């Protein structure tokens, strides 16, 4: 009987896709908000929750600490913590900040969105597809 060596050579890992990036306006607003917070925070937590007429809503909240499975994104001097269950839904998203005479808000430009409700508060999001690159 022949002794077979079934161990495979280690495979090089492909680079991980960036989950989210911030525009300059969004980064400046986050720095401003964090500077005025009532206590120091680890960053902003970004996620997706079920709700709204289109099925999903984005959430942004202060994060006191990074969770053990959070994706930590450092961009333009800002720390963003992505909830693990939201990562596949947010891959490739650009977070912007828009201010007009009547409103100011963070805007998610997400390539995984397939639909949005008329009021713009809720979206339909599909998980990011695997790429062969």
C-alpha positions in Angstrom: 0.0 0.0 0.0 1.3 3.4 -0.9 1.3 6.3 1.6 -0.3 9.3 -0.2 0.5 12.8 0.8 -2.8 14.7 0.7 -1.6 18.0 2.0 -2.0 20.9 -0.4 0.4 23.7 -0.8 -0.8 26.9 0.8 -2.8 29.1 -1.6 -2.3 32.8 -1.8 -5.3 34.7 -0.5 -6.9 37.1 -2.9 -7.4 40.6 -1.6 -10.6 41.2 0.3 -13.0 43.7 -1.3 -13.5 47.0 0.5 -16.8 46.9 2.3 -17.4 50.7 2.4 -15.7 53.9 1.6 -16.5 57.5 2.6 -16.6 60.6 0.5 -14.7 63.6 1.8 -18.0 65.2 2.8 -19.1 62.1 4.8 -15.7 61.7 6.5 -15.8 65.4 7.5 -19.3 65.1 8.9 -18.4 61.9 10.9 -15.3 63.6 12.3 -17.5 66.6 13.3 -20.2 64.3 14.9 -17.6 62.2 16.8 -15.9 65.4 18.0 -19.2 66.6 19.6 -20.2 63.2 21.1 -20.9 63.1 24.8 -18.1 60.5 25.3 -15.4 58.9 23.2 -16.5 56.2 20.9 -14.6 53.5 19.0 -16.3 54.6 15.7 -19.6 54.5 13.9 -21.3 51.2 13.5 -22.9 50.7 10.1 -25.4 47.9 9.4 -28.6 46.8 7.7 -31.8 45.8 9.4 -35.1 44.4 8.2 -37.8 47.0 7.9 -39.5 49.6 5.7 -41.6 49.0 2.7 -38.7 47.8 0.5 -37.4 45.3 3.1 -34.2 46.7 4.5 -32.9 49.9 6.1 -29.4 51.2 6.8 -28.4 51.9 10.3 -25.7 54.2 11.6 -25.0 54.5 15.4 -22.2 55.2 17.8 -20.1 52.2 18.6 -18.5 52.0 22.1 -16.2 49.1 21.0 -15.6 46.8 18.1 -17.3 43.5 18.2 -15.2 40.4 17.8 -16.5 39.8 14.2 -16.9 43.4 13.1 -15.2 44.5 9.9 -13.1 47.5 10.8 -12.8 50.1 8.0 -10.4 53.0 8.4 -11.0 55.7 5.7 -10.0 59.3 5.7 -9.4 59.4 9.4 -12.7 57.8 10.3 -13.3 54.4 11.9 -16.4 52.5 10.6 -17.4 49.2 12.2 -19.5 47.0 10.0 -21.8 44.4 11.6 -20.9 40.9 10.4 -24.3 40.1 9.0 -24.3 43.3 6.9 -20.9 42.8 5.2 -22.1 41.0 2.1 -24.9 43.5 1.6 -22.6 46.5 1.8 -19.5 45.5 -0.3 -18.6 48.3 -2.6 -20.8 50.9 -0.9 -19.8 54.6 -0.9 -21.3 56.6 2.0 -21.8 60.3 1.2 -23.1 63.2 3.1 -25.5 65.6 1.4 -26.9 68.9 2.8 -29.6 71.0 1.2 -31.6 73.9 2.4 -34.2 71.6 3.8 -32.3 68.5 4.9 -29.0 66.9 5.6 -28.3 63.2 5.6 -25.9 60.4 4.9 -26.6 58.7 1.6 -25.6 55.1 0.8 -24.5 54.5 -2.8 -24.7 50.7 -2.8 -24.1 48.6 -6.0 -26.0 45.8 -4.3 -29.3 47.7 -4.1 -32.0 46.4 -6.5 -34.9 48.7 -5.5 -35.8 51.5 -3.1 -39.1 52.8 -1.8 -40.5 56.1 -2.9 -39.6 57.9 0.4 -35.9 56.8 0.1 -35.8 55.4 3.6 -35.9 51.7 2.8 -34.1 49.6 0.1 -34.0 46.1 -1.3 -30.4 44.7 -1.2 -29.0 41.5 -2.6 -25.8 40.0 -1.2 -22.7 40.8 -3.3 -21.9 38.2 -5.8 -18.6 36.2 -5.7 -16.1 37.4 -8.2 -13.5 35.2 -9.9 -10.8 37.9 -9.8 
